[in-house]
Each structure stands twice: as structure tokens, then as C-alpha cells.
Amino acid sequence: MNILDTAHAVAHDYPGGCESLAPRIGMSAAVLRSKVNPNTDTHQLTLVNAVRVTEVANDDRILEAWARERGYLLHKVPGVEHCSDEAIVELMAQTWETNGDIGKEVNRTFADGRVQQHEVVRVKDRVWAHMRKLFGLVGRIEGMAERE
């Protein structure tokens, strides 16, 4: 999903939609709807608007879409709370699960002997999810490291 479609989804997926989100970011629902409509050229979502929507909605999808469009992997650094052996084992199990998701998607992609663009997107999505889990695991272990 591109960044404009993502902004639209974030605003409309917010509980109560644009009508509920708009007053919290200091604009009318009609203006917000126009700003997040990828087919409207008269209103544009500014960087300040995008940051505010992200913060108020507590939804990082706009940031993630922008990072992906630029070829980056966005990774939220986990807090040091809950850094136990059990949490590490749980994270390991999640990384194995997402690794399996990649394999399943690759098998689905090649099942009919051809590769379509929407299938490439699905494989990429599974790879990004796996990488996020791996970096989360590393971040958690880093959080447990003794300070020298």
C-alpha cells in the first residue's frame, strides 16, 4: 500500500473515522477526509498533519509505508521491561512462525507456475514482518545486556 492510501486507511480506520479523529488533530472532518483522499488534489496532508494523525491515532502505518517506499525497514525498539528468558523464547517462536509464513507465501506464488505482481507484494509483506520480528528479538536481547 502506498503512503497516500495508507493515510486514508489510518484516518478511516480510527474508531469513529474522520469525524472522531479530525477534532483531535484540530480540523474539520470534511477537511481531513479531503486531505487523506488520494484522489483529491485540492487538499494535501502536510508532514505536520501526518505526524499528528500518527500520534493521535497511535497508528504507525503512515510511517511504515513511507519507510518501505524509501527502501527502509522501520523497527520499533522494544522497551527493557519484560526482558525475561520466557519473553525471549516467545519472540523466537514468533520469528520461526513468520519465517514459515514466508515459505508458505513463496509456495503459493509458484504453485501455478507464474509470478504476478500482487504475489510479489504478499511475499514482501511476509519478509518485512519476519524482519521486524528478528529486529525485535535483537532489540530485546540488547535491552537485557549488562551495562559496562
N, CA, C and O of each residue as an XYZ file, in Angstrom:
592
protein
N       0.849     -1.171      0.000
C       0.000      0.000      0.000
C       0.896      1.236      0.000
O       1.858      1.296      0.766
N       0.598      2.219     -0.844
C       1.415      3.418     -0.875
C       1.039      4.363      0.268
O       0.052      4.145      0.971
N       1.819      5.383      0.435
C       1.663      6.262      1.593
C       0.324      7.012      1.587
O      -0.255      7.239      2.649
N      -0.175      7.399      0.406
C      -1.451      8.118      0.344
C      -2.623      7.204      0.699
O      -3.524      7.600      1.439
N      -2.605      5.987      0.172
C      -3.652      5.017      0.518
C      -3.584      4.670      2.003
O      -4.611      4.457      2.648
N      -2.371      4.616      2.533
C      -2.193      4.301      3.948
C      -2.758      5.399      4.826
O      -3.437      5.113      5.812
N      -2.488      6.658      4.483
C      -3.030      7.782      5.258
C      -4.563      7.734      5.257
O      -5.202      7.985      6.280
N      -5.132      7.415      4.115
C      -6.589      7.284      4.005
C      -7.087      6.189      4.944
O      -8.063      6.381      5.670
N      -6.414      5.041      4.926
C      -6.823      3.913      5.768
C      -6.698      4.250      7.250
O      -7.584      3.911      8.034
N      -5.619      4.909      7.642
C      -5.423      5.253      9.057
C      -6.551      6.162      9.535
O      -7.126      5.933     10.599
N      -6.864      7.178      8.763
C      -7.913      8.127      9.169
C      -9.280      7.454      9.239
O     -10.050      7.694     10.169
N      -9.573      6.622      8.263
C     -10.898      5.993      8.227
C     -11.016      4.786      9.160
O     -12.120      4.423      9.566
N      -9.885      4.163      9.499
C      -9.906      3.025     10.427
C      -9.943      3.463     11.886
O     -10.237      2.655     12.767
N      -9.650      4.730     12.148
C      -9.689      5.226     13.518
C     -11.105      5.048     14.059
O     -12.067      5.304     13.334
N     -11.262      4.618     15.305
C     -12.621      4.447     15.849
C     -13.454      5.715     15.684
O     -13.116      6.765     16.231
N     -14.515      5.611     14.945
C     -15.350      6.773     14.650
C     -14.947      7.474     13.369
O     -15.597      8.434     12.956
N     -13.875      7.001     12.730
C     -13.439      7.548     11.444
C     -12.976      8.991     11.526
O     -12.568      9.473     12.583
N     -13.046      9.666     10.392
C     -12.599     11.062     10.306
C     -13.382     11.977     11.239
O     -12.835     12.946     11.766
N     -14.654     11.674     11.442
C     -15.477     12.516     12.315
C     -14.939     12.542     13.740
O     -15.045     13.556     14.430
N     -14.373     11.449     14.171
C     -13.829     11.358     15.524
C     -12.374     11.833     15.590
O     -11.973     12.469     16.565
N     -11.594     11.531     14.567
C     -10.173     11.871     14.562
C      -9.931     13.357     14.303
O      -9.077     13.966     14.949
N     -10.665     13.938     13.377
C     -10.422     15.320     12.942
C     -10.395     16.332     14.091
O      -9.449     17.116     14.167
N     -11.383     16.352     14.983
C     -11.332     17.343     16.065
C     -10.105     17.172     16.971
O      -9.621     18.138     17.561
N      -9.620     15.960     17.070
C      -8.455     15.696     17.914
C      -7.159     16.215     17.306
O      -6.165     16.408     18.006
N      -7.181     16.439     15.990
C      -5.985     16.998     15.345
C      -6.205     18.444     14.898
O      -5.367     19.026     14.209
N      -7.332     19.010     15.296
C      -7.573     20.433     15.062
C      -8.072     20.794     13.681
O      -7.693     21.834     13.144
N      -8.915     19.959     13.090
C      -9.512     20.313     11.795
C     -10.896     19.681     11.690
O     -11.278     18.841     12.505
N     -11.624     20.098     10.686
C     -12.962     19.541     10.488
C     -12.850     18.172      9.812
O     -11.854     17.856      9.162
N     -13.891     17.385      9.985
C     -13.914     16.056      9.363
C     -13.872     16.170      7.844
O     -13.222     15.364      7.178
N     -14.565     17.168      7.291
C     -14.584     17.344      5.832
C     -13.183     17.644      5.302
O     -12.778     17.104      4.272
N     -12.447     18.497      5.999
C     -11.088     18.824      5.559
C     -10.178     17.601      5.679
O      -9.391     17.327      4.774
N     -10.279     16.869      6.785
C      -9.451     15.673      6.938
C      -9.772     14.658      5.857
O      -8.862     14.081      5.262
N     -11.046     14.432      5.595
C     -11.427     13.496      4.531
C     -10.806     13.909      3.200
O     -10.319     13.059      2.454
N     -10.819     15.203      2.898
C     -10.220     15.686      1.645
C      -8.713     15.502      1.640
O      -8.132     15.114      0.626
N      -8.079     15.781      2.778
C      -6.614     15.680      2.863
C      -6.125     14.243      2.716
O      -5.048     14.011      2.167
N      -6.900     13.279      3.197
C      -6.463     11.887      3.105
C      -7.020     11.166      1.881
O      -6.739      9.985      1.675
N      -7.804     11.864      1.075
C      -8.342     11.264     -0.145
C      -7.258     11.283     -1.220
O      -6.873     12.356     -1.684
N      -6.760     10.112     -1.622
C      -5.678     10.087     -2.607
C      -6.089     10.616     -3.978
O      -5.232     10.857     -4.828
N      -7.384     10.799     -4.201
C      -7.879     11.286     -5.495
C      -8.172     12.785     -5.490
O      -8.684     13.314     -6.477
N      -7.856     13.476     -4.395
C      -8.124     14.907     -4.284
C      -6.826     15.689     -4.349
O      -5.898     15.430     -3.583
N      -6.762     16.650     -5.268
C      -5.571     17.488     -5.393
C      -5.710     18.819     -4.674
O      -4.717     19.519     -4.476
N      -6.924     19.179     -4.279
C      -7.136     20.497     -3.686
C      -6.683     20.579     -2.237
O      -6.349     21.668     -1.770
N      -6.660     19.493     -1.525
C      -6.192     19.460     -0.147
C      -5.064     18.428     -0.048
O      -5.157     17.344     -0.625
N      -4.031     18.760      0.664
C      -2.891     17.866      0.828
C      -2.604     17.668      2.310
O      -2.680     18.613      3.095
N      -2.282     16.462      2.682
C      -1.882     16.156      4.044
C      -0.433     16.612      4.209
O       0.458     16.106      3.528
N      -0.197     17.566      5.109
C       1.164     18.052      5.324
C       1.914     17.067      6.208
O       1.320     16.170      6.806
N       3.220     17.247      6.280
C       4.026     16.399      7.157
C       3.570     16.569      8.601
O       3.473     15.591      9.343
N       3.291     17.799      9.000
C       2.811     18.051     10.365
C       1.486     17.325     10.595
O       1.276     16.737     11.656
N       0.586     17.366      9.598
C      -0.687     16.648      9.710
C      -0.452     15.148      9.852
O      -1.072     14.496     10.692
N       0.433     14.609      9.039
C       0.704     13.167      9.068
C       1.266     12.740     10.418
O       0.883     11.699     10.953
N       2.165     13.535     10.966
C       2.726     13.230     12.281
C       1.633     13.285     13.335
O       1.553     12.411     14.198
N       0.798     14.300     13.267
C      -0.285     14.457     14.252
C      -1.276     13.296     14.167
O      -1.696     12.762     15.194
N      -1.648     12.907     12.955
C      -2.562     11.773     12.767
C      -1.940     10.511     13.349
O      -2.611      9.747     14.044
N      -0.661     10.291     13.068
C       0.049      9.122     13.590
C       0.031      9.102     15.104
O      -0.241      8.069     15.716
N       0.322     10.246     15.711
C       0.376     10.335     17.171
C      -0.999     10.140     17.802
O      -1.153      9.334     18.720
N      -1.981     10.863     17.324
C      -3.313     10.801     17.928
C      -3.959      9.433     17.701
O      -4.591      8.880     18.602
N      -3.797      8.898     16.500
C      -4.384      7.589     16.194
C      -3.568      6.447     16.808
O      -4.033      5.309     16.875
N      -2.363      6.759     17.249
C      -1.449      5.731     17.770
C      -1.318      4.603     16.752
O      -1.439      3.420     17.073
N      -1.064      5.023     15.502
C      -1.029      4.096     14.368
C       0.184      4.457     13.511
O       0.241      5.548     12.944
N       1.131      3.562     13.417
C       2.392      3.835     12.728
C       2.385      3.474     11.247
O       3.439      3.481     10.611
N       1.232      3.162     10.691
C       1.202      2.694      9.304
C       1.708      3.724      8.295
O       2.325      3.348      7.298
N       1.458      5.020      8.531
C       1.958      6.043      7.610
C       3.481      6.047      7.631
O       4.124      6.088      6.581
N       4.043      6.006      8.808
C       5.494      5.966      8.965
C       6.074      4.709      8.323
O       7.102      4.771      7.649
N       5.420      3.578      8.531
C       5.888      2.324      7.951
C       5.820      2.358      6.421
O       6.736      1.883      5.749
N       4.741      2.916      5.872
C       4.595      2.999      4.415
C       5.669      3.896      3.814
O       6.231      3.583      2.765
N       5.952      5.005      4.478
C       6.980      5.907      3.981
C       8.350      5.222      4.024
O       9.124      5.307      3.070
N       8.633      4.557      5.113
C       9.911      3.847      5.232
C      10.028      2.800      4.127
O      11.073      2.683      3.487
N       8.971      2.051      3.907
C       9.009      0.999      2.889
C       9.198      1.589      1.492
O       9.964      1.059      0.687
N       8.492      2.694      1.207
C       8.647      3.339     -0.100
C      10.075      3.818     -0.321
O      10.547      3.871     -1.457
N      10.755      4.162      0.751
C      12.140      4.630      0.663
C      13.140      3.490      0.769
O      14.347      3.722      0.709
N      12.658      2.261      0.926
C      13.542      1.102      0.978
C      14.089      0.809      2.360
O      15.109      0.134      2.498
N      13.408      1.319      3.397
C      13.856      1.095      4.765
C      12.910      0.155      5.491
O      11.742      0.010      5.131
N      13.441     -0.469      6.511
C      12.645     -1.278      7.415
C      12.490     -0.484      8.695
O      13.484     -0.120      9.323
N      11.276     -0.217      9.084
C      11.002      0.507     10.313
C      10.915     -0.502     11.442
O      10.202     -1.501     11.346
N      11.638     -0.237     12.498
C      11.649     -1.152     13.636
C      11.487     -0.362     14.917
O      12.277      0.538     15.201
N      10.473     -0.694     15.687
C      10.270     -0.051     16.975
C      11.157     -0.744     17.998
O      11.101     -1.963     18.159
N      11.958      0.028     18.673
C      12.859     -0.532     19.669
C      12.036     -0.927     20.889
O      11.347     -0.089     21.471
N      12.104     -2.206     21.281
C      11.322     -2.641     22.431
C      11.881     -2.070     23.729
O      13.081     -1.825     23.854
N      11.000     -1.867     24.676
C      11.430     -1.415     25.990
C      12.106     -2.541     26.745
O      11.982     -3.711     26.384
N      12.812     -2.183     27.781
C      13.543     -3.197     28.538
C      12.643     -3.936     29.519
O      13.073     -4.919     30.122
N      11.415     -3.489     29.692
C      10.509     -4.221     30.563
C      10.172     -5.564     29.927
O      10.191     -5.700     28.704
N       9.876     -6.511     30.724
C       9.512     -7.861     30.283
C      10.663     -8.557     29.542
O      10.429     -9.374     28.652
N      11.884     -8.232     29.909
C      13.045     -8.888     29.284
C      13.394    -10.130     30.095
O      14.345    -10.130     30.877
N      12.631    -11.158     29.901
C      12.874    -12.401     30.625
C      13.214    -13.492     29.627
O      13.025    -13.334     28.420
N      13.718    -14.600     30.151
C      14.001    -15.739     29.281
C      12.730    -16.185     28.564
O      12.769    -16.557     27.392
N      11.617    -16.147     29.268
C      10.337    -16.552     28.683
C       9.960    -15.634     27.519
O       9.474    -16.102     26.489
N      10.183    -14.326     27.682
C       9.872    -13.375     26.610
C      10.755    -13.631     25.390
O      10.296    -13.511     24.254
N      12.015    -13.982     25.622
C      12.929    -14.273     24.519
C      12.481    -15.534     23.778
O      12.490    -15.565     22.547
N      12.093    -16.563     24.514
C      11.612    -17.796     23.880
C      10.360    -17.497     23.055
O      10.205    -18.011     21.947
N       9.470    -16.668     23.596
C       8.258    -16.291     22.864
C       8.615    -15.559     21.575
O       8.036    -15.836     20.524
N       9.560    -14.632     21.649
C       9.982    -13.917     20.446
C      10.626    -14.852     19.426
O      10.426    -14.695     18.221
N      11.399    -15.825     19.908
C      11.994    -16.809     18.999
C      10.902    -17.594     18.282
O      10.983    -17.811     17.073
N       9.894    -18.016     19.014
C       8.791    -18.762     18.395
C       8.078    -17.903     17.349
O       7.684    -18.407     16.297
N       7.914    -16.611     17.634
C       7.272    -15.717     16.665
C       8.115    -15.556     15.404
O       7.571    -15.478     14.303
N       9.440    -15.507     15.557
C      10.293    -15.394     14.366
C      10.226    -16.671     13.534
O      10.219    -16.599     12.305
N      10.177    -17.827     14.169
C      10.041    -19.073     13.418
C       8.714    -19.102     12.672
O       8.638    -19.562     11.533
N       7.674    -18.607     13.328
C       6.355    -18.579     12.700
C       6.362    -17.679     11.463
O       5.845    -18.064     10.414
N       6.949    -16.477     11.582
C       6.969    -15.574     10.431
C       7.874    -16.102      9.325
O       7.630    -15.835      8.148
N       8.913    -16.846      9.687
C       9.760    -17.479      8.683
C       8.941    -18.504      7.892
O       9.059    -18.595      6.670
N       8.118    -19.265      8.597
C       7.239    -20.220      7.927
C       6.228    -19.533      7.023
O       5.869    -20.056      5.968
N       5.771    -18.355      7.443
C       4.827    -17.585      6.619
C       5.458    -17.215      5.270
O       4.784    -17.209      4.240
N       6.753    -16.908      5.294
C       7.450    -16.594      4.042
C       7.430    -17.823      3.135
O       7.098    -17.721      1.954
N       7.783    -18.976      3.682
C       7.803    -20.205      2.892
C       6.446    -20.527      2.294
O       6.352    -20.898      1.124
N       5.393    -20.386      3.090
C       4.039    -20.661      2.589
C       3.694    -19.730      1.434
O       3.122    -20.157      0.432
N       4.051    -18.436      1.584
C       3.700    -17.463      0.547
C       4.492    -17.704     -0.731
O       3.956    -17.552     -1.828
N       5.754    -18.078     -0.600
C       6.557    -18.393     -1.780
C       5.968    -19.623     -2.485
O       5.877    -19.640     -3.713
N       5.575    -20.635     -1.738
C       4.942    -21.817     -2.346
C       3.661    -21.449     -3.074
O       3.413    -21.930     -4.180
N       2.840    -20.594     -2.459
C       1.601    -20.147     -3.111
C       1.903    -19.401     -4.402
O       1.204    -19.553     -5.404
N       2.963    -18.587     -4.360
C       3.329    -17.780     -5.526
C       3.704    -18.649     -6.718
O       3.317    -18.357     -7.850
N       4.459    -19.720     -6.466
C       4.935    -20.567     -7.566
C       3.997    -21.730     -7.894
O       4.282    -22.506     -8.806
N       2.901    -21.862     -7.178
C       2.002    -23.009     -7.361
C       1.452    -23.122     -8.781
O       1.282    -24.227     -9.296
N       1.175    -21.986     -9.413
C       0.595    -22.027    -10.759
C       1.644    -21.826    -11.857
O       1.294    -21.721    -13.032
N       2.923    -21.773    -11.483
C       3.993    -21.664    -12.468
C       4.247    -20.269    -12.993
O       5.035    -20.093    -13.922
N       3.592    -19.267    -12.414
C       3.849    -17.881    -12.838
C       3.820    -16.972    -11.623
O       3.229    -17.306    -10.595
N       4.452    -15.842    -11.750
C       4.547    -14.881    -10.650
C       3.851    -13.590    -11.064
O       4.186    -12.980    -12.079
N       2.868    -13.188    -10.248
C       2.141    -11.950    -10.516
C       2.547    -10.892     -9.491
O       3.013    -11.213     -8.398
N       2.362     -9.629     -9.863
C       2.807     -8.527     -9.007
C       2.173     -8.577     -7.625
O       2.858     -8.329     -6.633
N       0.880     -8.893     -7.530
C       0.230     -8.944     -6.218
C       0.838    -10.055     -5.345
O       0.828     -9.962     -4.117
N       1.366    -11.102     -5.988
C       2.022    -12.168     -5.235
C       3.369    -11.700     -4.691
O       3.760    -12.055     -3.579
N       4.066    -10.905     -5.485
C       5.340    -10.330     -5.026
C       5.098     -9.451     -3.801
O       5.870     -9.485     -2.843
N       4.035     -8.674     -3.837
C       3.696     -7.811     -2.701
C       3.435     -8.653     -1.456
O       3.884     -8.297     -0.367
N       2.720     -9.754     -1.600
C       2.442    -10.619     -0.449
C       3.717    -11.237      0.110
O       3.874    -11.328      1.328
N       4.632    -11.663     -0.763
C       5.907    -12.218     -0.291
C       6.686    -11.131      0.446
O       7.226    -11.378      1.524
N       6.748     -9.931     -0.128
C       7.455     -8.825      0.528
C       6.859     -8.531      1.900
O       7.591     -8.305      2.863
N       5.545     -8.535      1.986
C       4.890     -8.276      3.274
C       5.321     -9.301      4.320
O       5.580     -8.945      5.469
N       5.398    -10.576      3.925
C       5.804    -11.620      4.865
C       7.270    -11.444      5.269
O       7.627    -11.659      6.427
N       8.118    -11.053      4.314
C       9.538    -10.833      4.611
C       9.694     -9.665      5.584
O      10.460     -9.759      6.543
N       8.970     -8.561      5.345
C       9.054     -7.397      6.247
C       8.595     -7.785      7.654
O       9.211     -7.387      8.643
N       7.520     -8.557      7.739
C       7.028     -8.984      9.058
C       8.082     -9.821      9.778
O       8.286     -9.673     10.983
N       8.741    -10.690      9.042
C       9.788    -11.532      9.628
C      10.961    -10.674     10.106
O      11.483    -10.880     11.202
N      11.362     -9.723      9.285
C      12.484     -8.866      9.666
C      12.160     -8.042     10.913
O      13.018     -7.848     11.773
N      10.928     -7.562     11.006
C      10.526     -6.815     12.204
C      10.642     -7.687     13.448
O      11.122     -7.235     14.488
N      10.201     -8.940     13.336
C      10.302     -9.858     14.479
C      11.758    -10.101     14.848
O      12.105    -10.110     16.029
N      12.615    -10.299     13.846
C      14.029    -10.533     14.116
C      14.674     -9.332     14.804
O      15.410     -9.488     15.778
N      14.393     -8.136     14.293
C      14.968     -6.941     14.913
C      14.392     -6.714     16.303
O      15.080     -6.200     17.185
N      13.137     -7.092     16.503
C      12.556     -7.013     17.840
C      13.266     -7.936     18.813
O      13.511     -7.576     19.964
N      13.592     -9.124     18.341
C      14.334    -10.075     19.166
C      15.707     -9.516     19.531
O      16.111     -9.564     20.692
N      16.413     -8.993     18.551
C      17.733     -8.412     18.809
C      17.626     -7.227     19.773
O      18.435     -7.100     20.692
N      16.642     -6.373     19.566
C      16.452     -5.228     20.455
C      16.167     -5.652     21.886
O      16.655     -5.036     22.833
N      15.384     -6.695     22.037
C      15.062     -7.191     23.377
C      16.306     -7.726     24.049
O      16.534     -7.468     25.230
N      17.115     -8.470     23.310
C      18.356     -9.009     23.875
C      19.306     -7.863     24.223
O      19.973     -7.897     25.257
N      19.365     -6.854     23.360
C      20.203     -5.684     23.668
C      19.745     -5.011     24.961
O      20.566     -4.548     25.753
N      18.439     -4.963     25.163
C      17.889     -4.364     26.376
C      18.258     -5.123     27.632
O      18.261     -4.563     28.728
N      18.567     -6.385     27.474
C      18.933     -7.209     28.622
C      20.431     -7.146     28.931
O      20.866     -7.607     29.986
N      21.214     -6.580     28.017
C      22.673     -6.573     28.181
C      23.070     -5.755     29.408
O      22.501     -4.702     29.692
N      24.047     -6.266     30.112
C      24.580     -5.558     31.272
C      25.334     -4.330     30.787
O      26.046     -4.375     29.784
N      25.168     -3.262     31.498
C      25.854     -2.004     31.155
C      27.284     -2.048     31.684
O      27.525     -2.401     32.839
N      28.207     -1.691     30.835
C      29.628     -1.710     31.249
C      30.060     -0.383     31.776
O      31.216     -0.220     32.167
